[in-house]
Amino acid sequence: MSEFWRKLTGQQGKAADAPAPALEERFVAFNVTRSTELADQIELAGGSAKRSKGLLGRNGLGPGEGLWIVPCEAVHTFWMRFSIDLVYLDRHNRIAKIRTNVPPWRLSACLTAHSIVELPAGSVAPTLARPGDQLEFRPVSSAANANGLVNP
């Protein structure tokens, strides 16, 4: 496991529950294939506790907000209070699958996924995102700087 990946996911050696280091935790998700922005306030859930909790306990997501769960190949919406869009990504941040308007009390999975971006329901369609599209994640503080890309 690379040092970069351990820092991104909050893992240190074999201890998967180690606290996440102080990294940028908000990103802009940019669809390189379509030259569109998927969201501009993506929160990283790379540590075990944040991945487990996900969006539970929240009343919703605002426009441009989302949660990037790394690593992850399946989610549930049990006990959630709102519907979401799901964008499944492979290890190279290519879209593997998209599920839109997933209501509470559902399961969704993509066994080829490495991470999932959870977004407000209805936010993926206007971006014209499709499976096979390439996404890039830029820290919010350096979103205008193309050298600030995060691509685990």
N, C-alpha and C positions, 0 to 999 in steps of 0.2 A: 504494500500500500504506500503510495507516494506521500511525502510530507504535506504537499499542497492539499491532497484529498483528505488527509487526516484533519487538517485545519478547517477545511470547508465543512466537513461533516461533524466536527467536534470530537472525533475519535483520536485517541492517543494509544499507539500500540494495539493491544488486544482489548483494551477497556472501552467498550462501546458506549458506556454511560458516563464517560469523562465529560466535564463541563466544556462547552464550546468556547474557543478562544475569542478574544475581542476582534471580530471581523466586521466589515460592512454587512449589515443585515438587511438592507433594502436595495432592490435592484430594479432597473428598467429592463423589461423583456421586449426585445426587438426582433421582429421576424425579418431576417435578412433576405429571404426568398421573395417576399412581397413588399419589402421596404415599408412595413407598417409597425407601429408600436402596439404590442399586445396589452401591456400595462406599465405604469410608471412608478408604482409603489409595491413591488413584490417583496414580501418578507421571507427570509430564509428560515426554514425549519430543518436544520441539519443535525441537531442533537436529539438524543433519544426521547427526552421529555417533550420537546416541542413537536417532534414527529407524531408522538402518541396523542397529544392533545389536539393538534391540527386547528380547526376552526370551531371546535366545541366550546360552548359558552358565549360565543359572539352572537350579536343580533343581526349581523350582516356584514357585507363588504361594500365599501364605497366605490365609485367609479375610479378605475385605474389601480385599485388595490388587488392584492392576491397573496397566495401563500405557495412557496416553492418547497416541496417536500423531497429531500435528498437523503438517502436513497429511498425509493418507494415504488411499488408496482401495483398496489391496490389500496383503495380507500372505502370507507363507509360513511354514510350520512346519518347514521342513527343518532338521535337526540339533537340533531341540528334544527335550527329555526328558519332556514331559508334554503333555496335551491342554488346550485352552483354549476359552472362550466368546468370541465376537467380537460387538461391538455397533458397527455402522456408523452414523455420524452425518452429517447434512447440515450446511451452513454455519450453520444456526440451532440446532444441537444437538438436532434432532429425529431420532429413530431411523429410519433408512432400511432397515436390514436387520439380522437377528440370525442368527448361526450358532452352534450349541451343540455342545459336545464335539468340537471339531475336533482330530483326532489329529496326531501328528508326521508329517512328509512330505506335507503337503497345501498347496494354494494356495487362496486365497479372495479374492474381489474384489467391489466394488460401485462401479460407475463413477459413480454419483451421490453417493458419500460424499465428505466433506471431511476426516473424521478417524475413527479407530477406537479403541475401548476394548477392550483385551484383559484378560480376567478368568479366574479359575480355572474349570475345567470344572464345570458344574453350578450355578454361582452366579447365572445369569440367570433360570432357571425359577422359583425361589421368589419373585422380585420381581414376577412377572406382566408384565414389560416386553413391549411389542409395538411393531411399526413404527408410526410416527406419534406415539409418546409424546415429550414434551418433557423433556430433561434439563437440569439446571443443575450447574455445577461451582463449588464453594465451597472456597477455600483452607482447609486443615485447621486452621490457627491461628485462623480466623474462621468456622468452619463453623456456629456457632450464630448468627452475625450475617448476616441475609439480605442486607445491603448489600455483602457480600464476594463477590458472584457474579462468575464469569468466563464470558463468553459471546462468544467471538470472532466 
